[in-house]
Amino acid sequence: MKPIAFALFLAAVAAGAAADGFRVDLIHRDSPRSPLYDPSSTAFDRVRAAAQRSALRPSRFARAGLAASGDASIEDPVLPDITEYLVEVELGTPKFKVVAIVDTGSDLLWANCKPCTQCYEQTPPLFDPKDSSTYRDLACDSRPCKAYGNLASETITFTTTTGSNTIAIPNITFGCSHQSNGIFSNRTGGIVGLGAGQLSLVSQLGSSIDSKFSYCLVPLSQTSATGKLVFGDGSVPSGSDVLTTPLTIKDSFYYLTLNGISVGNTNISATSPTASGSPNIVIDSGTMLNFLSPEMADKLGNAVKDIVDLPVANDPEFSVFAACFHVKGSRDYKFPDITYHFQGAPLRLGPSNTFLEVAQDVMCLATSGPADPPIFGNFAQQNHLVEFDLGAHQLSFAQVDCTNF
């Protein structure tokens, strides 16, 4: 990336995007509002499918060559369709609606564009740059950029849930893809990258949103509700207890420091390769499950089995989970709280954030392994306002009812 061109990218200013923030709806892929919604799927089908997608995510973070510097951000391959949340955006002038994947593990905005010579058959129409008066091609010398599409500048518009109806943001850099080969679902048409790379939407908005963004994820069971994605101040509700922990950016991903996990009277220290005292776990919006090192996952699963007075479910179909239980015929069964001891922030999670009903009368711990690096997934984050303050290098958790946020 040429320095002059890159400086132009960072000069984008959000019209109306003040530091006090604006909110947009964050749609779970299984919501009736989602183009990916399948009314024939049961709740169990959706949970198992999400677990399978989660199992594909760790390799994303383990892959080499993802440093967010120079052309690396552009050459970073677009993520396959293995993420969980969507947002509606509009590109260009006049506005063209795109339903895009939202992902903290991706750095760039991408959209499928005409002409798309090697694309799967996409249900929604493709964005045509020739129809937009605000579209501008940008110089791009990287090999993938030349091969797969154009790097461009465009106006993007969000429909907000507070304040003014829409916010138009000019001069945003995005990738206009002409070769997709199935990297998206045929019912979505782009990606909104919230990663820490220099070309992510968050980085481009920069000081106009006080270098902050947050999200509030509704429980999976609340299919008619939508979460919120906030650019700027997340406005934590008064009276909420807020936990704050250091946030480290590495390879353009967001890392926290996990010192250990406790459940009941058992304390599980972070061990190699997830040694405590240093950034060692990625917080991710696109992975449902938590992924730990093999040793930590085994210890946590065994500790839960020691506490829970229920028959263990050892069926192979549940092998992705660290522990599963048969609950049929059991009355008043209880699952323990689990505390994730992030540096300076002991995050205590109840069963609604740690246990999933994956089949009829089968409950599983929403944790798996192995993964290097470990991942703190979105199921554990539901009904929490999770704020990323990139300027202060810190992340905050506040427990809230995200259905009413």
TORKE-909453 format. One record per residue: z, y, x of N, C-alpha, C in turn. Coordinates in steps of 0.2 Angstrom, whole numbers, padded with zeros to 4 digits, always signed. Each point is the difference from the previous one (the first is absolute). Example, Ala and Ser with C-alpha at 12.3 -4.5 7.8 and 13.67 -1.06 7.14 Angstrom:
! residues 2
+0039-0028+0066+0000+0006-0004+0000+0006+0004;-0004+0005-0002+0001+0006+0004+0003+0005-0004;
//
This chain:
! residues 405
+0000-0006+0004+0000+0006-0004+0000+0006+0004;-0005+0005-0001+0000+0006+0004+0006+0005-0002;+0003+0003+0005+0006+0004-0001-0002+0006-0005;-0006+0003+0000-0001+0005-0004-0001-0002-0007;-0003-0006-0001-0001-0003-0007+0007-0002-0003;+0004-0003+0005+0006-0002-0003+0005+0006-0002;-0001+0005+0004+0004+0006-0002-0002+0003-0007;-0007-0001-0002-0002+0002-0006+0003-0005-0006;+0001-0006+0002+0003-0005-0005+0007+0003-0002;+0004+0002+0005+0007+0001-0001+0000+0007-0003;-0005+0004-0001+0000+0007-0003+0000-0001-0007;+0000-0006-0003-0001+0000-0007+0007+0003-0003;-0001+0004-0006+0006+0002-0003+0000-0002-0007;+0005-0002-0003+0001-0002-0007+0000+0006-0004;-0005+0001-0005+0001+0006-0004+0005-0002-0006;+0005+0004+0000+0006-0001-0004+0005-0006+0001;-0001-0003+0006+0004-0006+0002+0006+0003+0004;+0005+0003-0004+0006+0003+0004+0004-0005+0002;+0005+0003+0004+0005-0005+0003+0005-0003-0005;+0000+0003-0006+0005-0003-0005-0003-0006-0003;-0006-0001+0001-0003-0007-0001-0004+0000-0007;-0004-0005+0000-0004-0001-0006+0000-0008-0001;+0000-0002-0006+0000-0007-0002-0006-0003-0003;-0002-0006+0002-0005-0003-0004+0002-0007-0002;-0003-0003-0005+0002-0007-0002-0002-0005+0005;+0004-0005+0002-0001-0005+0004+0000-0007-0004;-0006-0003+0000-0001-0005-0005+0000-0007+0003;+0004-0004-0002+0000-0007+0003-0006-0004-0002;-0003-0004+0004-0006-0003-0001+0000-0004-0006;+0006-0003-0002+0001-0004-0006+0002+0004-0007;+0000+0006+0001+0001+0005-0006-0006+0000-0005;+0001+0000-0006-0006+0001-0005-0004+0006+0002;+0003+0005+0003-0004+0006+0002-0005-0002+0006;+0001-0006+0004-0004-0001+0006-0006-0004-0002;-0006+0002+0003-0006-0004-0001+0001-0007+0003;+0005-0002+0003+0001-0007+0003+0004-0004-0005;+0002+0003-0006+0005-0003-0004-0004-0006-0004;+0004-0006+0000-0003-0006-0003+0005-0002-0006;-0002+0002-0006+0004-0002-0005+0002-0007-0001;-0004-0004+0003+0001-0008-0001+0005-0002+0005;+0002+0004+0005+0005-0002+0005+0007+0000-0003;+0004-0005+0002+0007+0000-0002+0004+0004+0005;+0006+0002-0002+0004+0003+0005+0001-0004+0007;+0000-0007-0001+0001-0004+0005-0007+0000+0005;-0005+0000-0004-0007+0000+0004+0000+0006+0004;+0002+0006-0002+0000+0006+0003+0005+0000+0006;+0006-0003-0001+0004+0000+0006-0002-0004+0005;-0003-0006-0001-0002-0005+0005-0006+0003+0003;-0005+0004-0003-0006+0003+0003+0003+0005+0005;+0005+0004-0002+0002+0005+0004+0003-0003+0006;+0004-0005+0000+0003-0004+0005-0006-0002+0005;-0005-0003-0003-0006-0002+0005-0003+0006+0003;-0001+0006-0003-0002+0005+0003+0004+0003+0006;+0007-0001-0002+0005+0002+0005-0001-0004+0007;-0001-0006-0001-0001-0005+0006-0005+0002+0004;-0005+0004-0002-0006+0002+0004+0001+0007+0003;+0006+0003-0001+0001+0007+0002+0002+0000+0008;+0005-0005+0001+0003+0001+0007-0005+0000+0006;-0006-0004-0001-0005+0001+0005-0003+0006+0001;+0000+0004-0005-0002+0007+0000+0004+0004+0005;+0006-0001+0000+0005+0004+0005+0000-0003+0007;-0002-0006+0001+0001-0003+0006-0007+0001+0004;-0005+0002-0003-0007+0001+0003+0001+0005+0005;-0004-0001+0006+0000+0005+0005-0005+0005-0001;+0000+0005+0004-0005+0006-0001+0001+0004-0006;+0006+0001-0002+0000+0005-0006+0004+0006+0002;+0000+0002+0006+0003+0006+0002-0004+0006-0004;+0004+0005-0002-0002+0005-0004-0002+0006+0004;-0005-0001+0005-0001+0006+0004-0008+0000+0001;-0003+0006+0001-0007+0000+0001-0004-0004-0006;-0005-0003+0002-0004-0004-0004+0003-0006-0003;+0006-0002+0002+0003-0006-0002+0002+0000-0008;+0001+0006-0002+0001+0001-0007-0006-0002-0004;-0006+0002+0002-0006-0001-0003-0002-0007+0000;+0001-0003+0006-0002-0007+0001+0004-0005-0003;+0006+0002-0002+0005-0004-0004-0004-0003-0006;-0001-0007+0000-0003-0002-0006+0003+0001-0006;-0004+0001-0006+0003+0001-0006+0003-0006-0003;+0006+0001-0003+0004-0006-0002-0003-0004-0005;+0000-0007+0000-0002-0004-0006+0004+0002-0006;-0002-0003-0005+0003+0001-0007+0007-0004+0000;+0005+0002+0004+0006-0004+0000+0006+0005-0001;-0001+0005-0003+0005+0005-0002+0002+0001-0007;+0005+0003-0002+0003+0000-0006+0000+0006-0005;-0002+0006+0003+0001+0006-0004-0007+0004+0000;-0001+0003-0005-0006+0004-0001+0001+0007-0002;-0005+0005+0001+0001+0007-0002-0007+0002-0002;+0000+0004-0005-0006+0003-0002-0002+0007+0003;-0005+0000+0004-0002+0006+0003-0007+0002-0002;-0002+0007+0001-0007+0002-0002-0003+0003+0006;-0006-0002+0002-0003+0002+0006-0006+0005-0002;+0000+0006+0004-0006+0004-0001+0000+0005-0005;-0006+0003+0000-0001+0006-0005-0007-0001-0003;-0001-0002-0006+0005-0002-0005+0004-0006+0001;+0006+0000-0003+0005-0006+0002-0003-0007-0002;+0001-0004+0004-0002-0007-0001+0006-0005+0001;+0002-0003-0005+0006-0004+0000+0000-0007+0004;+0005-0001+0004+0000-0006+0004+0007-0003-0001;+0001-0006-0002+0006-0004+0000+0001-0003+0007;+0005+0003+0004+0001-0002+0007+0006-0004+0001;+0000-0004+0005+0006-0003+0003+0004+0005+0003;+0007+0000-0001+0004+0004+0004+0004-0005+0005;+0000+0002+0007+0003-0004+0005+0003+0004+0006;+0006-0001+0001+0003+0002+0006-0002-0003+0006;-0003-0005+0000-0003-0004+0005-0007+0002+0002;-0003+0005-0003-0007+0002+0002+0000+0007+0001;-0004+0002+0005+0000+0007+0002-0005+0005-0003;-0006-0003-0003-0005+0005-0001-0002-0001-0008;-0002+0005-0003-0003+0000-0007-0007-0003+0001;-0001-0005-0005-0007-0003+0000-0002+0000-0007;-0007+0000-0001-0003-0001-0007-0006-0003+0001;-0002-0005-0004-0007-0002+0000-0005+0005-0003;-0005+0001+0004-0005+0005-0001-0007-0003-0001;-0004+0004-0004-0008-0001+0000-0003+0003+0006;-0005-0003+0003-0002-0007-0001+0004-0005+0003;+0002-0006-0003+0004-0005+0003-0005-0006+0000;-0002-0001+0006-0005-0005+0002+0002-0007+0000;+0007-0001+0002+0003-0006+0001+0007+0000-0004;-0001+0001-0006+0006+0000-0004+0001-0005-0005;+0006-0002-0002+0000-0005-0006-0001+0004-0006;-0001-0003-0005-0002+0003-0007+0007+0003-0003;+0000+0007+0000+0006+0003-0002-0001+0002-0007;+0006-0001-0004-0001+0002-0007+0000+0007-0001;+0004+0004+0003+0000+0008-0001-0006+0002+0004;-0003+0006-0002-0006+0003+0004+0003+0002+0006;-0005+0001+0005+0001+0002+0007+0000+0008+0000;+0004+0002+0004-0001+0008+0002-0006+0001+0004;-0004+0005-0003-0006+0002+0003+0001+0007+0004;+0000+0000+0006+0001+0006+0004-0005+0006-0002;-0006-0002-0002-0005+0005-0001+0001+0004-0007;+0005-0003-0004+0002+0003-0006+0005+0005+0001;+0003+0001+0005+0006+0004+0001-0002+0006+0005;+0002+0006-0003-0001+0006+0004+0005+0001+0005;+0005-0003+0001+0005+0001+0005+0000-0005+0005;-0004-0005+0000-0001-0006+0005-0003+0003+0006;+0003-0002+0006-0003+0002+0006+0001-0006+0005;-0005-0002+0003+0000-0005+0005+0004+0003+0007;+0003-0004+0003+0004+0002+0006-0003-0004+0006;+0000+0003+0006-0002-0004+0006+0005-0006+0001;-0003-0005+0002+0004-0007+0001-0004-0004+0005;+0003-0001+0006-0004-0003+0005+0003-0007+0001;+0005-0003-0004+0002-0006+0001-0005-0006-0003;+0000-0005+0003-0005-0006-0002+0001-0002-0008;+0007-0001-0002+0001-0002-0007-0003+0005-0005;+0002+0006+0002-0002+0006-0004-0008+0000-0001;-0003-0001+0005-0008+0000-0001-0002-0006-0004;+0003-0006+0001-0002-0006-0003+0002+0000-0007;+0005+0002-0002+0003-0001-0007+0000+0006-0005;-0001+0006+0003+0000+0005-0005+0000+0007+0004;+0002+0005-0004+0000+0007+0003+0008+0002+0000;+0001+0004+0005+0007+0004-0001-0002+0007-0003;+0003+0001-0005-0002+0006-0004+0006+0005-0002;-0001+0006-0002+0005+0004-0003-0002+0001-0007;+0005+0000-0004-0001+0001-0007+0007+0002-0004;-0001+0003-0006+0005+0002-0004+0003-0006-0004;+0006-0001+0000+0003-0006-0004+0005+0004-0005;+0000-0003-0006+0004+0003-0005+0005-0006-0003;+0006+0002-0001+0005-0004-0003+0002+0003-0007;+0001-0005-0005+0003+0002-0006+0008+0000+0001;+0003+0005-0001+0007+0000+0001+0004-0002-0006;+0007-0002+0001+0004-0001-0006+0005+0005-0001;+0000+0005+0005+0004+0006-0001-0004+0006+0002;+0002+0006-0003-0003+0006+0002-0007+0000-0003;-0004+0003+0004-0007+0001-0002-0004-0007-0001;-0005+0000-0004-0003-0006-0002-0003-0004+0006;-0004+0004+0004-0003-0003+0006+0001+0004+0006;+0000-0003+0006+0000+0003+0006-0006-0002+0004;-0004+0005+0002-0006-0001+0004+0001+0001+0007;-0001-0004+0005+0001+0000+0007-0007+0000+0004;-0002+0006+0002-0006+0001+0004+0000-0003+0007;-0006-0002+0002-0001-0001+0007+0004-0006+0003;+0001-0005-0004+0003-0006+0002-0005-0005+0003;+0002-0003+0006-0004-0004+0003+0001-0007-0003;-0006-0003-0001+0000-0007-0003-0006-0004+0003;+0000-0007-0001-0005-0004+0002-0004-0002-0006;-0007+0002+0000-0004-0002-0005-0004-0006+0002;+0002-0006-0003-0002-0006+0002-0006-0003-0003;-0005-0002+0004-0006-0003-0002-0001-0007+0001;+0005-0003+0003+0001-0008+0001+0007-0002-0002;+0001-0004-0005+0006-0002-0002+0002-0007+0001;-0005-0004-0002+0000-0007+0001+0007-0003-0003;+0002+0002-0006+0006-0003-0003+0006+0003+0002;+0001+0005+0004+0006+0002+0002+0004+0003-0005;-0003+0003-0006+0004+0002-0006-0001-0005-0005;+0004+0000-0005-0001-0003-0006-0006+0003-0003;-0004-0004-0004-0006+0003-0004+0002+0005-0005;+0006+0001-0001+0003+0004-0006+0003+0006+0003;+0001+0001+0007+0002+0006+0003-0005+0002+0005;+0001+0007+0002-0006+0002+0004+0003+0004+0006;+0006+0000+0002+0002+0003+0006+0007-0001+0002;+0002+0003+0005+0007+0000+0003+0002+0007+0001;+0007+0001-0002+0003+0006+0002+0005-0002+0006;-0001+0002+0006+0004-0002+0005+0006+0004+0001;+0006-0002+0000+0007+0004+0001+0003-0002+0006;-0004-0003+0005+0003-0002+0006+0001+0006+0005;+0003-0001+0006+0002+0006+0004-0006+0002+0005;-0006-0003-0001-0005+0002+0004-0003+0007-0001;-0003+0003+0005-0002+0007-0001-0005+0002-0006;-0003-0005-0002-0005+0001-0006+0002-0002-0006;+0007-0003-0001+0002-0002-0006+0001+0007-0005;+0000-0001-0006+0001+0005-0005+0006+0004+0002;+0006-0003+0001+0006+0003+0001-0001+0005+0007;-0003-0003+0005+0000+0004+0006-0005+0006-0001;-0005-0001-0004-0005+0006-0001+0003+0005-0004;+0005-0002-0005+0003+0005-0004+0005+0004+0004;+0004-0004+0004+0004+0003+0005+0005+0005-0003;+0000+0006+0003+0005+0005-0002+0000+0002-0007;-0006-0001-0003+0000+0002-0007+0004-0004-0005;+0002-0006+0002+0005-0004-0003+0006-0001+0004;+0001+0005+0005+0006-0001+0004+0001-0006+0003;-0006-0004+0002+0000-0006+0003+0004-0005-0003;+0000+0000-0007+0004-0005-0004-0004-0003-0005;+0001-0007-0001-0002-0003-0006+0005-0005-0003;+0000-0002-0006+0004-0005-0002-0003-0004-0006;+0003-0005-0002-0002-0004-0005+0006-0003-0004;-0001-0002-0006+0005-0003-0005-0003-0005-0003;+0001-0007+0001-0003-0005-0002+0004-0003-0006;-0004-0001-0006+0004-0003-0006+0000-0008+0001;+0005-0003-0003+0001-0007+0000-0007-0004-0002;-0001-0006+0003-0006-0003-0002+0000-0002-0008;+0006-0001-0003+0001-0002-0007-0002+0006-0004;+0000+0006+0002-0002+0006-0004-0007+0002+0000;-0004-0005-0003-0008+0001+0001-0003+0006-0003;+0004+0003-0005-0003+0005-0004+0002+0007+0004;+0004+0000+0005+0002+0006+0003-0004+0001+0007;+0000+0006+0002-0003+0001+0007+0005+0003+0004;-0001-0001+0007+0004+0003+0005-0003+0007+0001;+0003+0003+0005-0002+0007+0002-0001+0000+0008;-0005+0003+0002-0002+0002+0007+0001+0008+0000;+0004+0002+0005+0002+0007+0001-0002+0002+0006;-0004+0006+0000-0002+0003+0006+0005+0007+0001;+0004+0000+0005+0004+0006+0001+0007-0003-0002;+0005+0005-0002+0007-0002-0001+0000-0005-0006;+0004-0005+0001+0000-0005-0005+0005+0001-0005;+0004+0005+0000+0005+0003-0005+0004-0006-0002;+0005-0002+0004+0004-0005-0002+0005+0002-0005;+0001-0004-0006+0004+0002-0005+0007+0002+0002;+0003+0005-0003+0007+0002+0002+0004-0006-0002;+0005-0001+0004+0005-0005+0000-0002-0007+0003;-0006+0000+0002-0002-0006+0003+0003-0001+0007;+0002-0006+0002+0002-0001+0007-0006-0001+0004;-0001+0003+0006-0005+0000+0004+0002-0003+0007;-0004-0005+0002+0001-0003+0007-0006+0002+0004;+0001+0002+0006-0005+0003+0005+0001-0004+0006;-0006-0002+0003-0001-0004+0006-0006+0003+0004;+0001-0001+0007-0006+0002+0004-0006-0003-0002;-0006+0004+0001-0006-0003-0002-0004+0001+0007;-0003-0006+0002-0004+0000+0006-0007-0001-0001;-0005+0003+0002-0007-0001+0000-0003-0004+0006;-0002-0006-0001-0003-0004+0005-0006-0003-0002;-0006+0000+0004-0006-0002-0002-0002+0002-0007;+0002+0006-0002-0002+0004-0006+0004-0003-0006;+0004-0005+0001+0004-0003-0005+0007+0003+0000;+0004-0001-0006+0007+0003-0001+0005-0006+0002;+0004+0002+0005+0005-0005+0002+0007+0002-0001;+0005-0004-0003+0007+0001+0000+0003-0004+0005;+0007+0001+0001+0004-0004+0004+0005-0004-0004;-0001-0006+0000+0004-0005-0004+0005-0003+0005;+0006+0002-0001+0006-0003+0004+0002-0007-0002;-0001-0002-0007+0002-0006-0002+0000+0000-0008;+0002-0006-0002+0000-0001-0008+0007-0004-0001;+0003+0002-0006+0006-0003-0002-0001-0002-0007;+0003-0006-0001+0000-0003-0007+0007-0004-0001;+0004+0001-0005+0006-0003+0000+0004+0002+0006;+0003-0005+0003+0004+0001+0007-0004-0001+0006;-0007-0001-0001-0004-0002+0006-0004+0006+0002;+0001+0002+0007-0004+0005+0003-0005-0003+0004;-0006+0002+0000-0006-0002+0003-0002+0005+0005;+0001+0000+0006-0003+0005+0005-0007-0001+0001;-0003+0006+0001-0007+0000+0002-0001-0003+0007;-0004-0005+0001-0001-0003+0006-0007+0000+0002;-0001-0001+0007-0007+0000+0003-0005-0005-0005;-0006+0003-0001-0003+0006+0002+0002+0006-0004;+0005+0000-0004+0002+0005-0004+0007+0003+0002;+0001+0001+0007+0006+0002+0002+0002+0007-0003;+0007+0000-0002+0003+0006-0003+0000+0006+0005;+0001+0006-0002+0000+0005+0004-0006+0004+0002;-0006-0003-0003-0006+0003+0002-0005-0001-0006;-0005+0004-0001-0004-0001-0006-0003-0007+0000;+0001-0003-0006-0002-0007+0000-0003-0003-0006;+0000+0004-0005-0003-0003-0007-0004+0006-0003;-0006-0002-0002-0005+0004-0004+0002+0001-0007;+0001+0006-0003+0000+0001-0007-0007+0001-0003;-0001-0004-0005-0007+0000-0002+0000+0000-0008;-0005+0003-0002-0001+0001-0008-0005-0006-0002;-0003-0003+0004-0006-0005-0002+0002-0007+0001;+0007-0001+0002+0002-0007+0000+0006-0001-0005;-0001-0005-0004+0006-0001-0005+0006-0003+0003;-0001-0005+0004+0006-0003+0003+0003+0003+0006;+0006-0002+0002+0003+0002+0006-0002-0006+0005;-0002+0002+0006-0002-0005+0005+0005+0001+0006;+0003-0005+0003+0005+0000+0005-0002-0004+0006;+0003+0000+0005-0001-0005+0006+0002-0007-0003;-0002-0005+0003+0002-0007-0003+0007-0001+0000;+0004+0002+0005+0007-0001+0001+0004+0004-0006;-0002+0006-0001+0003+0004-0005-0001-0002-0007;-0007-0002-0001-0001-0003-0007+0003-0006-0001;+0001-0005+0005+0004-0006-0001+0007+0001-0001;+0003+0005+0003+0007+0001+0000+0001+0004-0007;-0004+0004-0002+0001+0003-0007-0001-0005-0005;-0005-0004+0000-0001-0005-0005+0006-0005+0000;+0002-0002+0005+0006-0005+0000+0006+0004-0002;+0002+0006+0001+0005+0004-0002+0000+0000-0008;-0006+0002-0002+0000+0000-0008+0001-0007-0003;-0003-0005+0003+0001-0007-0003+0008-0002+0000;+0003+0003+0005+0007-0002+0001+0004+0004-0006;-0002+0005-0002+0003+0004-0005-0002-0002-0007;-0006-0001-0001-0003-0001-0007+0002-0007-0002;+0003-0001-0006+0002-0006-0002-0005-0003-0005;-0006-0001+0003-0006-0003-0004-0004-0005+0004;-0003-0004-0004-0004-0005+0004-0006+0003+0004;-0001-0001+0006-0005+0003+0004-0007-0003-0002;-0005+0004-0001-0007-0002-0001-0004-0001+0006;-0001-0006+0002-0004-0001+0007-0007-0001-0001;-0003+0001-0006-0007-0001-0002-0005+0003+0005;-0005-0003+0003-0004+0003+0005-0003+0006-0003;-0002+0001-0006-0003+0006-0003+0005+0006+0001;+0006-0001+0002+0005+0006+0001+0002+0001+0007;-0004-0004+0004+0002+0000+0008-0001+0007+0003;-0004+0005-0003+0000+0006+0003+0006+0004+0000;+0005-0002-0005+0006+0004-0001+0006-0003+0004;+0004+0004+0003+0006-0003+0004+0005-0004-0004;+0000+0001-0007+0005-0004-0004-0002+0000-0007;+0000-0005-0003-0002+0000-0008+0005-0005-0003;+0001+0001-0007+0005-0003-0004-0002-0002-0007;+0002-0006-0002-0001-0001-0007+0005+0003-0004;-0001+0003-0005+0005+0003-0005+0000-0003-0007;-0004-0005-0001-0001-0003-0007+0007-0003-0001;+0002+0002-0006+0007-0003-0003+0006+0004+0003;-0001+0004+0005+0006+0004+0003+0001+0006-0004;+0007+0001-0001+0002+0006-0004+0004+0005+0005;-0002+0006-0001+0004+0005+0003-0001-0001+0008;-0006-0002+0002-0001+0000+0007+0000+0007+0003;+0002+0000+0006+0000+0007+0004-0003-0001+0007;-0003+0005+0002-0003+0000+0006+0004+0006+0004;+0001-0001+0007+0004+0005+0003-0004+0007+0002;+0003+0005+0001-0003+0006+0003-0001-0001+0007;-0005+0003+0003-0002-0001+0007-0001+0007+0003;+0003+0001+0005+0000+0007+0003-0004+0000+0007;-0005+0004+0000-0004+0001+0006+0003+0006+0004;+0002-0002+0006+0004+0005+0004-0005+0004+0004;-0003+0005-0003-0005+0004+0004+0005+0005+0004;-0003+0003+0006+0004+0004+0004+0003+0006-0004;+0007+0000-0001+0003+0006-0004-0001-0001-0008;-0003-0005-0002-0002-0001-0007+0001-0007-0003;+0006-0002-0002+0001-0007-0002-0003+0000-0008;-0006-0003+0000-0003+0000-0007+0002-0006-0004;+0004+0001-0005+0003-0006-0004-0005-0001-0005;-0003-0006-0001-0005-0002-0005+0003-0005-0005;-0001+0001-0006+0002-0005-0005-0005-0005-0001;+0001-0005-0004-0004-0006-0001-0007+0003-0003;+0000+0005-0004-0007+0003-0002-0004+0002+0005;+0002+0001+0006-0004+0002+0006-0001-0006+0005;+0003-0005-0001+0000-0005+0005-0002-0007-0003;+0001-0001-0006-0002-0007-0003-0006+0001-0005;-0004-0005+0000-0006+0000-0004+0000-0006-0004;-0002+0000-0007-0001-0006-0004-0008-0002+0001;-0001-0005+0004-0007-0002+0002-0003-0005-0004;+0004-0004-0004-0002-0005-0005+0005-0001-0005;-0002-0003-0005+0005-0001-0006+0007-0003+0003;+0005+0003+0000+0007-0002+0002+0000-0001+0007;-0004+0004+0004+0001-0001+0008+0000+0007+0002;+0006+0002+0004+0001+0006+0003+0000+0000+0007;-0004+0004+0004+0000+0000+0007+0002+0007+0003;+0003-0001+0006+0001+0006+0004-0007+0003+0003;+0000+0006-0002-0007+0004+0002+0000+0001+0007;+0001-0005+0004-0001+0001+0008-0003-0006+0003;-0004+0001+0005-0004-0005+0003+0000+0001+0008;-0003-0004+0003-0001+0000+0007-0005-0005+0003;-0002+0000+0006+0002+0006+0005-0005+0005-0001;+0002+0006+0003-0005+0005+0001+0002+0004+0006;-0005+0003+0004+0002+0004+0006-0005+0005+0000;+0002+0006-0002+0006+0003-0001+0003-0003-0007;+0006+0000-0002+0003-0001-0006-0003+0006-0005;+0001-0001-0007-0002+0004-0005+0005+0001-0005;+0001+0006-0002+0005+0002-0006-0005+0001-0005;-0001-0004-0005-0005+0000-0005+0002+0004-0006;-0005+0001-0005+0001+0004-0006+0005-0002-0005;+0001-0007-0001+0004-0002-0005+0007+0002+0001;+0002+0000+0006+0007+0003+0002+0000+0007-0001;-0005+0004+0000+0000+0007-0001+0000+0003-0007;-0002-0005-0005+0000+0002-0007+0006+0004-0002;-0001+0004-0005+0005+0005-0003+0004+0003+0006;-0003+0002+0005+0002+0004+0005-0005+0006+0002;+0002+0006+0000-0004+0005+0003+0000+0000+0008;-0006-0002+0003+0000-0001+0007-0004+0006+0003;+0003+0004+0004-0003+0006+0002-0001-0001+0008;-0006+0002+0002-0002+0000+0007+0000+0007+0002;+0004+0002+0004+0000+0007+0003-0002+0000+0007;-0007+0001+0001-0003-0001+0007+0002+0005+0005;+0002+0006-0003+0002+0006+0004+0007-0002+0003;+0004-0002-0004+0007-0002+0003+0001-0007+0002;-0006-0004+0000+0001-0007+0002+0005-0004-0003;+0000+0001-0007+0006-0004-0003-0003-0002-0007;+0003-0006-0002-0002-0003-0007+0006+0000-0004;+0000+0002-0006+0006+0000-0005-0002-0005-0006;+0006-0003-0002+0000-0004-0006+0005+0003-0005;-0002+0000-0006+0004+0002-0006-0001-0004-0006;+0005-0003-0002-0001-0005-0006-0001+0004-0006;-0006-0001-0003-0001+0004-0007-0004-0004-0004;+0000+0002-0007-0004-0004-0005-0007+0003+0001;-0005-0004+0003-0006+0002+0001-0005+0001-0006;+0003-0004-0005-0004+0001-0007+0001+0007-0003;+0005+0003+0002+0001+0007-0003+0000+0006+0006;-0003-0002+0005+0000+0005+0006-0005+0005-0001;
//
